[in-house]
């Protein structure tokens, strides 16, 4: 892998030169739009709805929609005059417990490796984080945005940095229609806890497979080889209306033992 960013971690008065690598990649399968008649790919053209014609790149500028259908536009010179986001620094601000950071804040993760001369302070920070069982909250500029990020040890072997959303980027759930104070029967709660206990296991990410992607790739390969495609009939589960009965049947399926009514 090639690094996408080079800079340093500011840890007090200590500077640790580091390189940044993407830690994740999307495996989603995407489709192209094809002209059914000739098999040619479909391309989109830049079209002005007001002038009712295609426009060239030289005619296009950038704009910000401040109200529905109303824009303020910017020339390249105006954009160039804006304050630049500079910095090759991951500035550590605080140290916190990982459990305090709700997963809803997490965006994208990257690996951090030491650049030449940064091996010792890199190892020092990693060991200090391990021993203290803390993570670092830092500020960094990545691409065109100033990010808040989380620096932590992954698999006891490498530092990672994960960008996190700002609080005002998390949508308020209070505006949703959420049922409140619904009474729960003690027997149903007990069975639900039993079901949770029976399904509780150490987290092993390797056991989870993208079965849809695997099936889709199998169909694609058959298409390439001009093989016949057989679509299996989807099994519709029996509808269970009673919550207690649904919990009882779930427990029987997991444990393999008869659960009393």
Backbone bond lengths (Angstrom), bond angles and torsions (degrees), N, CA, C in turn:
res aa  C-N    CA-C-N  psi(-1)  N-CA   C-N-CA  omega(-1)  CA-C   N-CA-C  phi
1 X - - - 1.464 - - 1.525 110.32 -
2 X 1.308 115.28 146.54 1.460 120.35 173.67 1.517 109.79 -98.59
3 X 1.334 117.16 140.26 1.469 118.48 178.31 1.515 110.92 -66.63
4 X 1.340 116.65 143.36 1.461 120.91 177.99 1.523 111.19 -98.37
5 X 1.336 116.92 -4.73 1.463 121.11 -175.60 1.512 107.98 -161.23
6 X 1.299 117.00 140.66 1.461 122.37 175.09 1.516 108.67 -129.93
7 X 1.303 116.55 136.39 1.455 120.57 -179.99 1.506 110.05 -171.57
8 X 1.325 115.99 -142.75 1.464 118.66 179.21 1.520 109.79 -152.91
9 X 1.328 114.66 154.82 1.456 122.25 174.39 1.519 107.88 -93.58
10 X 1.325 116.62 127.15 1.460 121.48 175.63 1.519 108.49 -94.92
11 X 1.324 116.42 107.39 1.460 123.70 -177.38 1.522 107.34 -116.29
12 X 1.341 116.53 89.78 1.462 119.86 -170.64 1.519 108.60 65.44
13 X 1.316 117.05 -125.10 1.467 121.69 176.23 1.520 111.62 -94.55
14 X 1.332 116.75 4.87 1.460 121.35 179.52 1.517 109.77 -92.30
15 X 1.334 116.85 132.70 1.463 122.55 176.17 1.527 108.87 -111.99
16 X 1.322 115.61 126.82 1.463 120.82 -178.16 1.522 108.59 -116.22
17 X 1.331 118.93 106.27 1.471 119.56 178.07 1.529 110.64 -66.80
18 X 1.336 116.15 130.09 1.463 120.72 -175.60 1.523 111.12 -138.50
19 X 1.329 114.30 163.92 1.458 123.03 173.81 1.523 108.31 -122.72
20 X 1.330 115.47 146.61 1.461 121.72 -173.76 1.529 109.84 -113.87
21 X 1.345 115.62 130.95 1.458 121.86 179.23 1.536 109.50 -128.20
22 X 1.328 119.09 143.05 1.470 119.54 174.97 1.524 110.04 -61.77
23 X 1.322 117.17 134.25 1.468 121.21 179.91 1.523 111.69 -96.39
24 X 1.326 117.92 -13.88 1.460 120.92 -177.01 1.524 110.05 -132.91
25 X 1.317 115.42 161.55 1.466 121.73 174.04 1.517 109.06 -149.49
26 X 1.310 115.77 145.52 1.455 120.46 179.66 1.523 109.73 -81.94
27 X 1.317 115.98 135.38 1.463 121.03 178.80 1.529 111.19 -107.61
28 X 1.325 116.64 15.38 1.461 120.04 -178.82 1.527 110.67 -63.84
29 X 1.300 115.92 142.67 1.465 121.52 177.82 1.522 108.53 -93.35
30 X 1.313 116.14 127.12 1.463 120.28 -179.04 1.531 109.98 -111.94
31 X 1.306 115.19 151.25 1.457 121.59 179.21 1.525 109.86 -112.31
32 X 1.318 116.15 147.68 1.460 122.22 173.15 1.522 108.92 -97.31
33 X 1.327 115.90 153.64 1.461 120.45 175.50 1.523 109.14 -86.86
34 X 1.330 115.98 128.65 1.460 121.98 -174.15 1.525 109.55 -122.31
35 X 1.341 115.95 138.82 1.465 121.16 174.30 1.526 108.26 -69.30
36 X 1.316 116.42 117.57 1.463 121.03 -173.47 1.528 112.22 -62.24
37 X 1.320 117.61 -31.13 1.467 120.55 -175.00 1.528 112.72 -72.19
38 X 1.347 116.66 -43.41 1.467 119.08 -173.80 1.517 113.88 -118.61
39 X 1.349 118.01 -10.08 1.456 120.40 179.99 1.514 114.66 83.58
40 X 1.321 117.48 8.22 1.460 120.66 -179.82 1.523 111.71 -81.04
41 X 1.357 117.25 147.98 1.469 119.84 178.94 1.522 111.49 -70.21
42 X 1.329 115.45 146.56 1.456 121.78 179.50 1.529 108.98 -90.27
43 X 1.339 116.91 129.84 1.465 122.24 177.52 1.525 109.35 -113.33
44 X 1.320 114.39 145.94 1.466 119.23 177.78 1.526 109.33 -98.20
45 X 1.324 115.00 140.75 1.456 120.33 178.10 1.515 109.73 -111.69
46 X 1.326 116.03 150.47 1.471 120.51 178.31 1.525 108.50 -78.19
47 X 1.332 114.22 121.19 1.458 120.16 -170.56 1.521 109.36 -131.04
48 X 1.329 116.86 133.76 1.459 122.14 178.19 1.530 108.76 -92.84
49 X 1.337 115.62 121.09 1.462 119.67 -178.05 1.520 112.25 -71.93
50 X 1.355 118.05 -24.36 1.460 121.15 -179.44 1.529 110.50 -80.02
51 X 1.342 116.06 -48.19 1.473 120.17 -179.68 1.528 112.53 -80.53
52 X 1.333 116.47 -13.58 1.454 121.80 178.39 1.526 111.92 59.02
53 X 1.338 115.66 44.89 1.466 119.87 178.56 1.523 109.61 -156.05
54 X 1.344 114.58 162.51 1.466 120.83 175.97 1.526 108.87 -74.29
55 X 1.348 116.85 142.76 1.463 120.73 -178.83 1.517 109.68 -118.17
56 X 1.316 115.65 152.14 1.468 122.16 179.97 1.526 109.92 -88.30
57 X 1.333 118.49 161.26 1.474 121.19 179.10 1.524 113.00 -56.78
58 X 1.354 117.37 -31.43 1.467 120.69 -178.70 1.528 112.30 -67.09
59 X 1.321 117.14 -20.72 1.465 121.47 -178.19 1.530 113.05 -91.36
60 X 1.310 117.11 -1.23 1.472 120.92 -172.14 1.529 110.60 -102.72
61 X 1.319 116.32 134.29 1.457 122.27 174.71 1.525 108.49 -128.68
62 X 1.305 117.50 175.80 1.466 121.41 -178.71 1.515 110.13 -100.42
63 X 1.338 115.56 145.33 1.451 119.75 -179.19 1.518 111.47 -143.97
64 X 1.315 115.62 159.47 1.466 122.44 178.34 1.524 108.07 -118.80
65 X 1.346 116.80 124.92 1.462 121.67 -179.53 1.528 108.89 -84.68
66 X 1.347 116.29 104.05 1.461 120.80 -178.79 1.516 112.07 -90.57
67 X 1.331 116.82 -16.99 1.456 122.68 175.31 1.517 106.60 -151.58
68 X 1.334 117.22 161.73 1.449 120.79 -174.96 1.527 111.14 -55.53
69 X 1.347 116.36 113.54 1.456 121.66 178.38 1.507 114.98 79.16
70 X 1.361 118.41 4.24 1.460 121.87 179.59 1.528 109.66 -117.55
71 X 1.335 114.40 130.54 1.457 119.78 -174.14 1.531 110.75 -128.92
72 X 1.336 115.19 150.07 1.461 120.67 162.89 1.521 105.96 -108.72
73 X 1.324 116.70 134.74 1.463 120.57 -175.27 1.520 110.87 -106.15
74 X 1.335 114.31 157.35 1.460 121.80 -178.51 1.529 109.18 -130.67
75 X 1.337 115.22 136.42 1.457 119.79 172.02 1.523 108.49 -84.16
76 X 1.322 116.70 164.95 1.461 120.63 177.76 1.527 111.01 -61.67
77 X 1.352 116.44 -34.66 1.463 120.07 179.02 1.531 110.90 -65.04
78 X 1.339 116.98 -40.59 1.466 120.37 178.80 1.522 111.32 -65.62
79 X 1.323 116.08 -39.09 1.463 119.61 178.91 1.519 111.12 -68.59
80 X 1.338 116.40 -36.91 1.457 120.23 178.64 1.521 111.61 -65.82
81 X 1.344 116.82 -28.30 1.465 121.06 -177.75 1.530 112.55 -79.81
82 X 1.341 117.18 -11.30 1.461 119.87 179.80 1.528 110.43 -67.79
83 X 1.345 117.75 151.96 1.466 120.42 177.53 1.521 110.74 -57.43
84 X 1.320 115.99 134.24 1.455 121.58 -177.35 1.525 110.69 -87.32
85 X 1.337 113.77 141.83 1.454 118.77 171.72 1.521 107.99 -82.81
86 X 1.302 116.17 109.59 1.453 120.39 -178.18 1.524 109.54 -115.56
87 X 1.265 114.51 158.80 1.452 118.29 174.08 1.506 112.69 133.55
88 X 1.305 114.77 132.28 1.451 122.47 173.99 1.516 108.07 -117.47
89 X 1.340 114.46 41.81 1.449 118.75 -171.90 1.517 111.22 -126.31
90 X 1.333 115.24 133.54 1.453 121.84 168.52 1.524 105.36 -100.50
91 X 1.325 115.95 99.23 1.463 121.43 -173.11 1.523 110.18 -92.42
92 X 1.321 116.29 111.95 1.455 120.96 179.62 1.525 109.60 -72.45
93 X 1.334 115.56 126.48 1.465 121.84 -177.67 1.524 112.46 -102.91
94 X 1.341 116.27 -44.04 1.459 121.37 -175.10 1.520 109.62 -147.56
95 X 1.344 114.33 165.24 1.460 121.63 170.80 1.526 107.74 -121.35
96 X 1.345 115.99 132.21 1.463 120.89 -176.80 1.527 109.23 -137.88
97 X 1.326 115.92 172.94 1.459 121.45 173.65 1.523 109.64 -83.40
98 X 1.330 116.31 138.94 1.466 120.59 -178.58 1.522 111.65 -58.08
99 X 1.324 117.56 -36.82 1.464 121.12 -177.55 1.524 112.60 -63.14
100 X 1.343 117.32 -18.16 1.458 120.47 -179.57 1.531 112.72 -78.99
101 X 1.332 117.40 -15.00 1.469 121.42 -178.51 1.525 108.66 -96.75
102 X 1.329 116.33 108.68 1.457 120.41 179.91 1.530 109.76 -67.89
103 X 1.348 118.73 138.01 1.471 121.18 -179.19 1.520 114.73 -56.72
104 X 1.336 118.78 -20.46 1.472 120.23 -179.66 1.529 111.35 -62.53
105 X 1.347 117.44 -21.63 1.457 120.99 -178.39 1.530 112.50 -80.29
106 X 1.321 118.78 -18.05 1.463 121.09 -171.73 1.528 111.87 -72.93
107 X 1.350 115.80 137.13 1.460 121.46 177.65 1.526 111.08 -110.09
108 X 1.328 116.74 -85.29 1.466 121.94 -175.38 1.519 109.50 -133.85
109 X 1.321 115.99 144.79 1.466 121.19 -175.94 1.522 111.92 -111.42
110 X 1.330 114.78 149.79 1.459 122.42 -179.58 1.528 109.22 -137.13
111 X 1.341 115.87 152.28 1.452 121.26 172.16 1.523 109.51 -88.10
112 X 1.314 115.60 144.17 1.460 121.94 174.62 1.515 108.45 -116.69
113 X 1.329 116.88 126.46 1.455 120.98 174.80 1.526 108.58 -123.14
114 X 1.326 117.59 153.04 1.463 119.06 -179.08 1.523 111.85 -73.78
115 X 1.318 116.14 140.08 1.462 120.82 169.54 1.519 107.92 -82.46
116 X 1.328 115.45 175.50 1.468 120.25 -177.94 1.533 110.20 -58.52
117 X 1.316 115.85 128.85 1.455 121.55 -179.29 1.511 113.60 91.00
118 X 1.342 117.71 -7.27 1.456 120.05 -177.26 1.512 113.98 -104.78
119 X 1.345 116.71 6.80 1.457 120.12 -174.71 1.539 113.00 -61.00
120 X 1.329 116.91 -46.61 1.469 119.76 -175.60 1.531 112.53 -69.12
121 X 1.335 119.96 -50.68 1.472 118.12 177.96 1.521 113.06 -64.42
122 X 1.342 117.07 -29.72 1.467 121.60 175.53 1.531 109.72 -62.60
123 X 1.333 115.91 -48.59 1.462 120.58 179.12 1.529 111.03 -63.67
124 X 1.323 116.64 -36.38 1.462 121.51 179.28 1.524 110.66 -63.11
125 X 1.341 117.48 -47.99 1.461 120.99 -179.88 1.520 110.68 -63.54
126 X 1.324 116.67 -41.81 1.458 119.95 -178.77 1.529 110.79 -63.75
127 X 1.323 117.45 -43.69 1.457 120.01 179.84 1.526 111.64 -67.17
128 X 1.340 116.24 -37.28 1.463 120.29 178.87 1.528 110.99 -65.06
129 X 1.321 117.19 -38.97 1.466 120.66 177.19 1.527 110.86 -67.11
130 X 1.334 116.23 -39.82 1.468 119.39 177.92 1.519 110.78 -61.27
131 X 1.334 116.17 -49.89 1.457 120.71 -174.37 1.529 112.21 -67.19
132 X 1.324 116.16 -37.32 1.463 119.62 -178.00 1.524 112.56 -84.44
133 X 1.362 115.88 -12.06 1.469 121.51 -177.11 1.532 111.18 55.95
134 X 1.329 115.21 40.10 1.460 121.77 179.53 1.525 110.15 -116.82
135 X 1.322 114.53 164.50 1.459 121.44 168.34 1.522 107.28 -121.22
136 X 1.329 116.02 160.04 1.461 120.40 -179.61 1.523 109.81 -105.40
137 X 1.316 116.51 138.10 1.466 122.63 171.26 1.523 106.73 -100.81
138 X 1.320 115.71 126.47 1.459 120.47 -172.61 1.521 110.85 -133.56
139 X 1.310 115.23 168.81 1.465 123.26 175.42 1.519 107.62 -119.42
140 X 1.348 115.73 136.30 1.465 119.18 179.66 1.525 109.64 -152.93
141 X 1.318 115.71 153.27 1.462 122.04 175.32 1.519 107.78 -101.02
142 X 1.326 115.88 122.63 1.458 121.23 178.96 1.513 108.02 -131.72
143 X 1.315 115.04 122.84 1.460 122.62 -173.95 1.533 109.76 58.84
144 X 1.315 118.69 -112.46 1.470 119.71 -175.27 1.524 111.43 -117.28
145 X 1.321 117.59 26.22 1.452 119.84 -177.15 1.517 110.85 -140.31
146 X 1.345 114.98 141.93 1.456 120.03 171.82 1.528 107.59 -86.20
147 X 1.322 116.19 121.25 1.453 121.77 -173.24 1.523 111.94 -112.01
148 X 1.315 115.04 150.35 1.449 121.51 162.82 1.525 105.75 -92.81
149 X 1.307 117.15 138.81 1.455 120.46 -174.13 1.522 111.11 -139.96
150 X 1.315 114.75 163.09 1.455 122.58 -179.47 1.522 108.75 -119.59
151 X 1.312 117.64 123.05 1.464 122.85 178.66 1.520 107.92 -105.27
152 X 1.314 116.67 126.96 1.465 119.64 -179.80 1.528 110.48 -150.44
153 X 1.332 115.47 172.59 1.461 121.64 178.30 1.523 108.26 -93.28
154 X 1.333 116.35 132.78 1.461 122.00 179.66 1.523 109.47 -114.66
155 X 1.321 115.63 127.98 1.470 122.08 177.84 1.527 112.63 55.92
156 X 1.327 116.08 25.53 1.466 121.58 177.26 1.530 113.39 63.24
157 X 1.347 117.97 12.84 1.463 119.13 -172.12 1.524 114.89 -130.40
158 X 1.321 118.38 -22.00 1.465 119.66 -172.87 1.523 109.21 -146.12
159 X 1.339 115.28 148.40 1.460 120.16 173.55 1.517 109.16 -84.44
160 X 1.320 115.46 141.19 1.457 120.79 173.77 1.516 108.97 -124.98
161 X 1.319 114.82 154.75 1.461 120.31 172.45 1.524 107.14 -126.61
162 X 1.318 116.34 129.80 1.468 122.10 -179.61 1.519 108.63 -120.46
163 X 1.330 116.33 122.13 1.460 118.86 175.20 1.522 108.50 -70.06
164 X 1.338 115.74 145.28 1.463 120.49 -179.46 1.525 109.34 -128.80
165 X 1.319 114.98 152.92 1.455 120.49 179.72 1.532 110.36 -69.52
166 X 1.324 115.58 148.34 1.464 120.49 168.99 1.524 108.36 -73.07
167 X 1.337 117.66 154.70 1.475 119.89 -178.71 1.527 113.33 -55.36
168 X 1.346 118.11 -37.27 1.470 118.72 -178.20 1.530 112.53 -76.72
169 X 1.342 117.16 -1.96 1.461 120.90 175.11 1.528 111.92 -93.71
170 X 1.319 116.49 -7.69 1.464 120.74 176.61 1.529 108.38 -90.34
171 X 1.305 116.89 119.99 1.459 120.86 -178.04 1.529 111.17 -66.93
172 X 1.314 116.04 144.58 1.454 122.06 -178.85 1.531 110.26 -75.75
173 X 1.322 115.43 124.45 1.462 118.54 178.75 1.515 112.01 -82.07
174 X 1.344 117.14 -13.11 1.465 119.96 -178.08 1.529 112.99 -63.22
175 X 1.350 116.84 -21.71 1.461 119.17 -179.41 1.531 111.98 -78.56
176 X 1.335 116.98 -9.55 1.460 120.58 -179.36 1.530 110.50 -82.47
177 X 1.311 115.15 156.61 1.453 120.27 177.10 1.524 108.86 -84.63
178 X 1.326 115.93 95.84 1.458 121.43 -177.41 1.531 108.50 -110.55
179 X 1.321 118.54 123.79 1.465 120.05 179.37 1.531 111.10 -64.20
180 X 1.313 115.38 139.74 1.458 120.26 -177.58 1.522 110.56 -123.04
181 X 1.332 114.92 146.51 1.466 123.36 173.38 1.525 112.31 52.39
182 X 1.327 115.22 48.52 1.459 119.35 173.86 1.524 107.67 -85.78
183 X 1.313 118.67 123.92 1.470 120.27 -178.61 1.520 111.51 -64.78
184 X 1.345 116.28 139.10 1.460 122.72 179.36 1.522 108.13 -117.45
185 X 1.332 115.30 128.72 1.457 119.44 179.22 1.528 110.27 -72.69
186 X 1.328 116.15 140.52 1.454 121.41 -176.32 1.529 111.62 -61.83
187 X 1.340 116.83 -37.87 1.462 119.78 -179.99 1.524 111.27 -65.86
188 X 1.346 117.50 -41.76 1.462 120.82 177.85 1.524 110.75 -65.30
189 X 1.333 116.86 -40.28 1.463 120.68 178.72 1.518 110.91 -63.22
190 X 1.335 116.77 -41.30 1.456 120.91 179.18 1.520 111.47 -62.48
191 X 1.329 117.01 -42.85 1.467 121.09 179.47 1.516 111.30 -68.65
192 X 1.337 117.06 -36.60 1.466 120.55 177.52 1.527 110.39 -63.15
193 X 1.342 116.49 -40.16 1.467 120.40 178.05 1.526 110.91 -66.50
194 X 1.343 116.38 -38.79 1.467 119.94 176.79 1.522 110.57 -62.60
195 X 1.325 116.49 -40.03 1.463 120.87 179.02 1.528 110.56 -64.45
196 X 1.341 116.60 -41.76 1.469 120.88 177.39 1.526 110.32 -62.29
197 X 1.350 116.41 -44.95 1.469 120.36 -179.56 1.526 111.33 -61.41
198 X 1.331 116.62 -40.01 1.460 120.16 -177.89 1.521 112.46 -70.40
199 X 1.330 117.00 -23.40 1.472 121.17 179.48 1.530 112.34 -98.99
200 X 1.331 117.13 -0.53 1.461 120.56 -177.74 1.527 110.00 -75.55
201 X 1.331 116.53 130.92 1.456 122.85 -177.60 1.514 108.79 -155.49
202 X 1.327 119.35 157.45 1.467 120.37 174.62 1.526 110.46 -59.51
203 X 1.330 116.18 144.06 1.469 120.73 -178.66 1.522 109.81 -71.39
204 X 1.337 115.65 116.65 1.465 122.14 178.14 1.515 107.47 -125.56
205 X 1.343 118.30 94.01 1.472 119.68 -173.57 1.520 113.74 -60.50
206 X 1.348 117.46 -25.94 1.465 120.02 -177.01 1.534 112.72 -65.52
207 X 1.322 117.70 -20.72 1.463 120.12 -177.59 1.524 112.79 -77.60
208 X 1.343 116.98 -14.51 1.466 120.22 -177.43 1.529 109.75 -94.62
209 X 1.309 115.79 123.40 1.463 121.42 -176.37 1.528 110.48 -117.49
210 X 1.331 115.02 148.04 1.457 120.77 173.76 1.524 106.86 -84.50
211 X 1.326 116.49 84.71 1.460 120.20 -174.47 1.524 112.17 -66.00
212 X 1.333 116.66 -31.10 1.471 118.78 178.49 1.528 110.23 -65.83
213 X 1.347 116.35 -45.30 1.470 119.40 -179.59 1.534 110.85 -63.40
214 X 1.349 117.19 -40.24 1.455 120.66 178.72 1.526 111.06 -62.57
215 X 1.343 116.22 -43.15 1.464 120.10 179.27 1.525 110.95 -66.27
216 X 1.341 115.94 -39.46 1.458 120.31 179.98 1.526 111.03 -65.29
217 X 1.343 116.87 -41.25 1.461 119.95 178.46 1.525 111.26 -65.18
218 X 1.330 116.07 -35.64 1.466 119.62 177.54 1.520 110.74 -63.50
219 X 1.341 116.25 -41.96 1.469 120.36 177.92 1.526 110.42 -65.45
220 X 1.348 116.61 -41.11 1.467 120.65 179.28 1.527 110.73 -61.25
221 X 1.339 116.37 -44.32 1.465 120.26 179.20 1.524 111.17 -62.07
222 X 1.332 116.55 -39.18 1.462 119.34 177.88 1.521 110.96 -66.76
223 X 1.335 115.86 -37.63 1.464 119.70 176.55 1.529 110.35 -60.55
224 X 1.337 115.53 -44.05 1.466 120.00 -179.50 1.527 110.61 -62.07
225 X 1.344 115.31 -39.31 1.468 120.50 -178.76 1.528 112.38 -87.51
226 X 1.344 116.77 3.66 1.471 122.03 179.09 1.528 111.91 60.29
227 X 1.325 116.58 35.95 1.457 120.70 177.72 1.532 109.54 -90.52
228 X 1.329 114.95 156.26 1.467 120.17 177.94 1.525 109.53 -69.95
229 X 1.325 115.99 141.46 1.466 122.15 -178.58 1.521 108.31 -107.42
230 X 1.343 114.83 123.99 1.461 120.52 177.47 1.523 107.84 -111.14
231 X 1.322 115.85 119.97 1.464 120.51 179.89 1.516 108.48 -95.04
232 X 1.353 117.86 114.59 1.473 119.48 -179.26 1.520 111.54 -65.44
233 X 1.313 115.75 146.51 1.457 120.75 179.59 1.527 109.86 -72.18
234 X 1.317 115.73 131.51 1.458 120.39 -178.63 1.516 109.75 -76.31
235 X 1.350 114.14 131.29 1.456 119.17 178.85 1.525 109.91 -83.03
236 X 1.304 115.68 126.10 1.460 120.82 179.06 1.523 108.43 -93.24
237 X 1.341 117.82 118.46 1.462 119.02 -179.20 1.520 111.81 -66.22
238 X 1.320 114.25 147.97 1.460 118.91 178.13 1.518 110.06 -63.15
239 X 1.317 115.75 140.04 1.460 120.37 -177.41 1.526 109.82 -80.37
240 X 1.337 115.10 122.88 1.453 120.76 177.80 1.518 107.87 -114.21
241 X 1.318 116.12 116.85 1.455 120.40 -175.87 1.520 111.66 -86.03
242 X 1.337 117.35 -42.46 1.452 121.71 -175.22 1.523 110.91 -73.48
243 X 1.341 117.76 125.22 1.465 122.16 -177.09 1.519 111.25 -64.02
244 X 1.324 117.09 -43.70 1.465 120.47 -179.91 1.522 110.98 -61.67
245 X 1.325 116.42 -41.73 1.461 120.70 179.15 1.529 110.55 -65.15
246 X 1.340 117.48 -39.95 1.459 121.09 178.62 1.524 110.74 -62.82
247 X 1.335 117.51 -41.54 1.462 121.47 177.51 1.526 110.67 -65.09
248 X 1.327 116.69 -42.17 1.463 120.61 -179.14 1.526 111.03 -62.98
249 X 1.328 117.07 -45.44 1.463 121.20 179.54 1.522 111.40 -65.99
250 X 1.337 116.82 -35.47 1.466 120.66 177.66 1.517 110.71 -63.64
251 X 1.336 116.50 -44.30 1.465 120.64 178.96 1.530 110.89 -63.44
252 X 1.322 117.39 -41.76 1.459 120.38 178.78 1.523 111.36 -62.30
253 X 1.347 116.07 -38.22 1.462 119.96 -179.37 1.524 111.20 -67.79
254 X 1.345 116.97 -38.52 1.458 120.91 -177.64 1.531 111.81 -76.63
255 X 1.335 115.74 -46.58 1.466 119.75 -173.97 1.519 113.34 -86.00
256 X 1.331 116.14 -22.73 1.454 119.03 -176.46 1.502 112.99 75.08
257 X 1.317 117.74 11.23 1.462 122.32 -178.76 1.530 109.39 -118.57
258 X 1.321 114.25 152.37 1.457 120.15 179.59 1.510 110.41 -72.03
259 X 1.340 116.22 130.03 1.451 120.90 178.43 1.519 107.77 -110.09
260 X 1.332 115.87 128.87 1.447 120.71 -176.74 1.508 112.31 -62.98
261 X 1.314 116.14 150.83 1.474 121.87 179.87 1.526 109.16 -68.29
